[in-house]
Every structure is written in structure tokens, then in C-alpha cells.
Amino acid sequence: PAYRLAANAHYVVELTVTEKISMLRTSSRVNLYVKQQPLVPVVVGGLSQMFHVGAEQLIDASQSFDPDVQPGYDRVTGRRSSLWPSYGLTFSWTCVRIFPSYNDNCDKTGLYLNDVEYYPSRKMLFAHQRSNGSMYELAFIINDPYASSHQDRKVATTVVISISSSEIIPASNICCLLDCILVLDQAL
């Protein structure tokens, strides 16, 4: 059954067969290693989001999870629990503005990230008027502090946030990820 064997653990399985009449017996052993799966980042609303100037909005990664832990169980104690899936994982957040120009200080460009008490997997964002028309990359790293010392379990994810004062939300966002030149017609 799923979740019966612990991840990141070695097991020895031995099979012994005995012939009923002669009572001859033979055995074979197999060594198994159950590998850990990568952590799974989940962002409510997706990896590309539109925020409105003057509004507080929540970025929520609390549904991120460890696939080696059975849903509904505490990843630390192994007992049934009603805790959110990301409980026990640590989150570190960074923010940069990527359009119209790069800036590694989101506060200076008008996008403020505030902690949500008791939820390191969530950030409350406020978009000031001076952030209007900007695009940001809000990156977070999920870390498993309970991973064994020889195995680093981390995963990084980036959410692209577009800021607009308009009530009309565009059908799509254009985002360049590698060696791109972005030219926008301001008349659009």
C-alpha cells in the first residue's frame, strides 16, 4: 500500500520458499532503497497573476506539499492531522521588478510584501500606485528542514505578478524567461 514504507530509507526483503515434501528451502534477499520525491510547490491562482493598484492581495503557497507524506497526516509526527499540507516546510521569499526595468527592491518600486502571521507559506501584497504597469517576479524556496543531512530537499518557484489600475484584465501576460528583448507598443 502507498505510504507504507518510509522515504529515504533502506529495506531488506527476504523471500524464503520451502518445498512441502522434501522440506528443502531456499532464500533470496533484495536490498531496497525508497527514494524521496521532490517537494511540490503549489500557488493558489497559478504562476502568473494580475494584481490591482491600491488593493491588498494574498499570494498563497500553503497547498505546497511533500509527496512522501500521506495527505491528512502530520509530516513531523506521522499522525493524522488537520494541518495544512505545507506544515513543517520552510519558505523564503524574494521579489524583483522585471518590467519596465529591473530592480531588486520591490518596496522602492511600490510592491510591498508583508508576512502573514503563523503562515510562512503566505504573503500579503499591496500594490502602490507607482507600481502600475510593472511586472514582478516573486520567488520562493521551499525547504524540508527534516531532510537527512546528506540530502538537501529544496524547490524554487517563481510567480509573475502584473500590476494594473485597469478593471479590464488582459487575456494573457507575456513573460520572457531567457535572453529576450521585450518591445511593447504603448498604444496597445
Secondary structure, 3 states (H helix, E strand, C coil): CCCCCCCCEEEEEEEEEECCCCCCEEEEEEEEEECCCCCECCCCCCCEEEEECCCEEEEECCCCECCCCCCCECCCCCCECCCCCCCCCEEEEEEEEEECCCECCHHHHCEEEEEECCEEEEEEEEECHHHCCCEEEEEEEEECCCCCCCCCCEEEEEEEEEEECCCCCCCCCCCCCCCCCCCCCCCC
